[in-house]
């Protein structure tokens, strides 16, 4: 009887891991670094708010930098595409914020940001920035100015030392969590 219960529990655990790959990514991150990414909870909260508001895009002003904005395009259950940048005509984006033209702001920041200020992140699985994906999963990535890092765990391919790779990852994860918090606050309004 006890063996049957254990087998049943193990079967449920395996089924849950297969059904919820993002949670297995989090477990891998926790095992590798001792904790989940700082952006994991923020990504989960933002996607839940976007889904309940039936939004596929969101944008906000960045109060820490005059003329800077953040925006995200949400592909449900698949990806968060996030951009942060300064914009040469911030009053135009402020007006679009008031009318909730979030997708337009995303496009404007993606295509017409002030040179050297744009940061672009791809969060695969909408589960926060992972330093390394599980198995053959597509890695998260970050791009700023002319520097790009695919967080696939291969720091040599990125031409970085392991310490520099993890430092970059940690810095980007913190910034990403802050951007997600700004977007969540805007989405709740």
N, C-alpha and C positions, 0 to 999 in steps of 0.2 A: 504494500500500500504506500509506504513512504517513498519507495523507488518510483512508483507511478506518479506521485505528486511532484517529485523532483524532475522527472522527465517532462511533465506537463509544464512546469514553471520554466524549464530550460527552453522548451518549444515556443512558449509565449515570448520569452526574451529574444530568441532568434528572430521570430516573426516581427517583433517591434523594431529591432535593429534594421531589418530589411525594409520595413515600411517607413521608417523615419531616418533616412540617411544623415540628415543634419545633426540629429542627436548623437549618431555614432561619430561624426566629425568632431563634435564637442568632446566626446569621451577621449578621442585620440589626442586632441589638443590638451585636455586635462592631464592625460598620462604623460605627454611629452614635456609640458611646461609646468605641470603642477596645478594649473588653473585654467578656466575657460578664458577666451579672449575678452578684453574689456568691452569690445563692441558687440558681443553676442547678445546680451540682454537688451541692449539698445536697438539692435536690428530686429529682434523678435517683437519688441514693443512697437516700433515704427510700422512693421508689416501688419500687425494686428489692427493698429489705428487706421492705416490706409484701407485695409479690407473692410472694416466696419463703416468707414466713410465712403466706400466705393470710389476710391481715388487710385489712379495709376501713376500719378506724378505729384510732387510736393516741392515747395521752394520756400526759402526764408532768407532774410537779411542776416548777415553775420555781425552781431553787435561789437565784436572784438576788433573789427577792421572796417573803417569807413569805406563805403563803395564796394564791399565784398558781399557775396551772396553764396548760398549753397542750394543745391537742387538734386532731386533724385527721380529717376524713372524706375517704376516697380513693375517687373514682369512676374506676375503672381506665382509664388512657389518656386521660382526659378532664379531670378537675379535682381539685385539692386544695383543700378548704374548711378553713381554719385559723382557730382562735379562741384567743385568749390573754386571760386575765382573772383577777382575784382573786375568790375565792368565800367567802361569809360563814361557811360550815361546812367548812373545809378538811379536818377529820378524816373527814368523809363521803367526800370525793373520794379521800383517801389510802387509805381502806378499799377503794374501788372500784378503785384502781390495783393493789392487792395481788391482787384477784381478776380483774384484766384486763378490767374492764367499761368498755372504752375508749369505745364508742359512747354509753353512758350519761353518761360524763364530758363528752363533746362536747356532748350535749344540755343537760346542766346548765349548762355554761359559756355556751352560746349563749343560753339562756333565763333564767338566774337569776344572772348575774354581778353583782358589786357595781357599782352605777351609776358610770359614768365610768372604769371600768378595762378595759372590753372592747375588744379589737382584733379585727377580722375581715378575713381576706384570702381572695381567690379567685384561685387560680393556674390559669388556663386552660392546658391542654396539659401541666400538671405539669412545666413546664420552667424554673421559677424565675420571678421577677417581672421582667416586661419593661416598659421605659419606654414602649414603643409597639408595638402588634401589627403583624404583617405584613398588608398589604392589608385585606381585610374581616374579618379574624379578630376574635373577641371579645376585648376588652382585659382584663388583670388589674385587680383593684381592691382597695382598702384602705379600711377604715372604722374610725374610733376616735372615741369619744364622739359628737359631733354633726358630725364632719368626715368627708367621704367624697371619695375621689379615684379616678376611673377612669383608669387609665394608658393612655389612648388617644392620647397625644401632643398633645392640644389643651389647652394650659395656660390659654388664654384662657377656654375653656368652664369650666374649674375655678376661674376667677377668681384665677389666680396669674400671676406673671411667669414667664418661661421658667426663670430662675435658681431661683426658689422651687419650681417644679414639679420640677426636676431634683434640688434639695436634698431635697425630700420623698421623691422616688423613691429616692434614695441611702440616706436614713435608714431608710425602710421596708424596702428590700432587705437592708440589714445586719441589721435586727431579724428579718426573715423567715428569713434564713440561720441565725441563732442559734436560733430556734424549731425549725427543721427539724433542726438538730443534736441538740437535746434529744429530739425525737421519735424520731430514728433510734437514739440510744443506748437509749431505752426499748424500741423494737421489737426490738433485737438481744438483749435479755435473755430 
